[in-house]
Amino acid sequence: MWWKEYSGMMIDVSGWLVAPIILGLFLGKWLDSKYQTKPWFTVVCVGIAFVITNVGIIRQGIKIMKNMEKKEKKEIADKKEK
């Protein structure tokens, strides 16, 4: 069952890759159609989504690394006790 944790991490990171970009595309296209500014709002929204994606992935990576460090320290402490 070790794979469940890693598949959860992969799903979280994949969500950060896909969700902001798709939302940025839809929002940008909607704003472009509303204000007849094709393609400016789409480009801006996708750019902002790209930044949000990068920040989200970095934060998720830091969180994963901290969890892995905690588990490693716990395993080392458990081995010392034995």
Backbone bond lengths (Angstrom), bond angles and torsions (degrees), N, CA, C in turn:
res aa  C-N    CA-C-N  psi(-1)  N-CA   C-N-CA  omega(-1)  CA-C   N-CA-C  phi
1 M - - - 1.455 - - 1.529 112.12 -
2 W 1.320 118.04 8.11 1.451 122.07 -179.98 1.526 111.74 -62.64
3 W 1.312 116.86 -25.98 1.455 121.64 -175.17 1.518 113.02 -72.51
4 K 1.324 118.41 -20.66 1.468 120.88 -178.43 1.528 111.51 -61.42
5 E 1.309 116.57 -42.76 1.463 120.37 -179.73 1.528 110.77 -63.43
6 Y 1.326 116.09 -44.05 1.458 119.76 -177.71 1.525 112.41 -71.45
7 S 1.308 117.33 -34.59 1.468 119.07 176.75 1.523 110.44 -68.60
8 G 1.325 117.46 -34.29 1.462 120.80 175.25 1.520 111.64 -63.66
9 M 1.331 116.07 -40.69 1.467 120.06 176.82 1.520 110.79 -62.73
10 M 1.321 116.64 -42.18 1.459 120.98 -179.62 1.528 111.03 -64.15
11 I 1.305 116.95 -39.98 1.464 120.80 178.92 1.521 110.72 -65.30
12 D 1.341 116.78 -41.33 1.466 120.39 178.49 1.525 111.50 -61.50
13 V 1.320 116.56 -46.78 1.463 120.21 -179.42 1.524 110.40 -67.24
14 S 1.316 117.71 -39.45 1.467 120.96 178.06 1.519 111.27 -62.44
15 G 1.326 116.06 -38.18 1.461 119.80 176.63 1.517 111.66 -60.59
16 W 1.349 116.04 -40.40 1.469 119.44 177.56 1.522 111.72 -67.96
17 L 1.321 117.55 -25.80 1.461 119.87 178.12 1.521 112.09 -76.15
18 V 1.305 116.99 -39.32 1.457 121.30 -169.85 1.528 114.03 -93.61
19 A 1.313 117.19 -49.49 1.465 121.19 -169.96 1.535 114.39 -58.64
20 P 1.336 120.51 -51.51 1.467 118.49 -178.44 1.531 113.28 -63.45
21 I 1.316 117.09 -36.68 1.463 119.69 -178.72 1.532 110.37 -66.70
22 I 1.321 116.82 -45.33 1.464 119.88 179.61 1.527 110.25 -63.68
23 L 1.323 117.04 -45.13 1.468 119.45 178.08 1.531 111.07 -61.65
24 G 1.329 117.18 -40.73 1.458 120.89 178.01 1.517 112.25 -62.14
25 L 1.331 116.43 -40.87 1.464 119.90 177.81 1.522 111.85 -62.91
26 F 1.331 116.28 -49.18 1.465 119.06 -179.01 1.528 112.09 -64.50
27 L 1.324 117.03 -43.41 1.459 119.97 179.06 1.525 110.97 -64.03
28 G 1.325 117.12 -43.88 1.461 120.98 179.37 1.519 112.66 -62.49
29 K 1.308 116.84 -44.43 1.478 119.91 178.72 1.521 111.00 -64.71
30 W 1.323 116.43 -39.53 1.458 119.36 179.09 1.527 110.30 -64.59
31 L 1.324 117.44 -45.67 1.462 120.47 179.33 1.529 111.35 -64.63
32 D 1.334 117.44 -38.84 1.467 120.48 177.22 1.524 111.78 -62.88
33 S 1.333 116.52 -40.38 1.462 118.58 179.53 1.530 111.39 -70.84
34 K 1.319 116.34 -32.50 1.462 120.07 -179.27 1.529 111.69 -72.29
35 Y 1.337 117.04 -40.55 1.455 120.41 -175.06 1.537 113.70 -108.01
36 Q 1.324 118.14 6.60 1.463 124.37 -179.51 1.535 111.52 49.60
37 T 1.303 116.54 52.21 1.467 121.87 -179.02 1.521 111.58 -118.49
38 K 1.311 116.43 28.31 1.457 121.40 -175.09 1.509 111.08 -50.44
39 P 1.277 122.56 131.21 1.452 137.36 -3.08 1.523 113.31 -104.49
40 W 1.317 119.03 18.92 1.464 121.52 -169.17 1.524 114.24 -62.20
41 F 1.312 118.15 -47.77 1.462 118.87 179.79 1.526 111.70 -65.18
42 T 1.327 116.58 -36.19 1.461 119.36 178.33 1.521 110.53 -63.40
43 V 1.312 116.85 -44.56 1.464 120.56 179.84 1.528 110.78 -63.23
44 V 1.319 116.82 -44.25 1.465 120.72 -179.64 1.525 110.72 -65.53
45 C 1.315 117.73 -45.58 1.471 120.84 -179.20 1.523 111.73 -64.62
46 V 1.325 117.91 -39.80 1.458 120.11 178.01 1.534 109.87 -67.73
47 G 1.328 117.58 -37.78 1.460 120.55 176.40 1.519 111.96 -61.95
48 I 1.312 116.23 -44.82 1.471 120.48 177.38 1.525 110.18 -64.21
49 A 1.319 117.04 -40.95 1.464 121.12 178.55 1.530 110.68 -63.21
50 F 1.318 117.07 -36.84 1.461 120.85 177.95 1.528 110.55 -62.60
51 V 1.315 116.53 -43.25 1.469 120.62 178.09 1.527 110.18 -64.41
52 I 1.329 116.99 -44.43 1.468 120.99 178.76 1.530 110.25 -61.01
53 T 1.329 117.01 -41.12 1.459 121.66 178.26 1.522 110.85 -60.32
54 N 1.326 116.85 -46.89 1.462 119.93 -179.31 1.522 112.09 -63.31
55 V 1.316 116.72 -43.97 1.468 120.53 179.00 1.531 110.04 -62.93
56 G 1.317 116.83 -43.54 1.467 120.64 179.99 1.516 112.63 -63.32
57 I 1.327 117.05 -41.56 1.462 120.46 179.68 1.526 110.29 -67.07
58 I 1.320 117.05 -41.03 1.468 120.08 178.87 1.523 110.31 -63.34
59 R 1.330 117.19 -45.96 1.468 120.15 179.36 1.528 111.02 -62.61
60 Q 1.339 116.66 -40.76 1.466 120.50 178.85 1.526 110.12 -65.41
61 G 1.315 117.26 -40.11 1.462 120.81 178.38 1.520 112.22 -63.31
62 I 1.323 116.61 -42.23 1.461 120.74 177.70 1.526 110.40 -62.52
63 K 1.324 116.15 -42.74 1.468 120.59 179.10 1.531 110.61 -62.22
64 I 1.319 117.21 -43.03 1.464 121.56 179.41 1.521 110.41 -64.60
65 M 1.326 117.06 -42.61 1.466 120.32 -179.84 1.530 111.15 -63.58
66 K 1.323 117.42 -40.87 1.466 120.55 178.41 1.523 111.12 -63.26
67 N 1.332 116.58 -42.11 1.464 120.07 178.01 1.525 111.25 -63.05
68 M 1.322 116.64 -40.71 1.458 120.49 179.41 1.524 110.97 -66.10
69 E 1.334 117.67 -38.79 1.463 121.15 177.65 1.530 110.83 -63.86
70 K 1.338 117.05 -41.80 1.460 120.59 178.39 1.526 110.88 -61.02
71 K 1.336 116.00 -44.42 1.461 119.63 -179.71 1.524 110.84 -65.04
72 E 1.321 116.56 -39.65 1.458 120.26 179.86 1.528 110.80 -64.98
73 K 1.330 116.82 -43.19 1.466 120.30 178.30 1.521 110.53 -63.40
74 K 1.325 116.83 -39.15 1.465 120.41 179.14 1.523 110.62 -65.49
75 E 1.331 116.98 -41.42 1.463 120.49 179.01 1.527 110.76 -63.99
76 I 1.330 116.60 -40.92 1.468 120.13 178.74 1.529 109.78 -64.46
77 A 1.328 117.15 -42.99 1.467 120.77 179.19 1.529 110.55 -63.89
78 D 1.334 116.79 -39.93 1.465 119.87 178.33 1.531 111.86 -64.26
79 K 1.334 116.18 -37.85 1.460 119.84 179.75 1.527 111.12 -68.75
80 K 1.338 116.43 -35.56 1.456 120.03 179.16 1.527 110.72 -67.55
81 E 1.324 117.19 -34.07 1.460 121.16 -179.89 1.522 111.75 -67.55
82 K 1.311 116.71 -30.27 1.476 120.66 -178.11 1.462 109.48 -81.66
